[in-house]
């Protein structure tokens, strides 16, 4: 079977930095575009083997299932982190702030900061006075 150009129509040289490096890095939409391009450009006298097509469809299912599992786990981690941070409200903790200074005091509130470059990335913070402490930097919880 002949190889096809995997560059997507309209792609520019600068797009290559954002392109996946292997099939494992493709999302489902990119994989489907690639497969449709492959089917469209195949040699009619030497069509794709059915076993290869079934294998590729299986890969689509695996990608989709992995993506759904990742989304579900991210949601669970987010909920768990928010629950953990909220349970600290009113408790005295010992922690490190962003400048690696020891901070001790009662947790007054909790906030969630969303990374502007990656909306899926969140930082859970507890507030002690004027200090914002990353949840992972809480070292000790006093009753």
Number of C-alpha atoms within 10 A of each C-alpha: 9 9 8 11 10 11 13 13 7 7 10 9 8 8 11 11 8 7 14 12 10 7 11 11 12 16 14 17 11 15 19 15 13 18 17 12 15 17 14 10 14 16 12 9 6 9 11 15 10 9 9 10 13 11 12 15 15 12 16 19 13 14 19 15 13 12 14 12 12 12 13 12 12 14 13 12 12 18 12 12 19 18 11 13 23 18 12 21 17 14 13 17 21 18 23 20 20 12 7 10 9 13 18 20 17 19 24 15 16 20 17 15 12 13 11 9 7 8 9 12 12 14 16 20 25 26 21 23 13 6 16 19 24 21 22 14 16 20 13 11 14 11 7
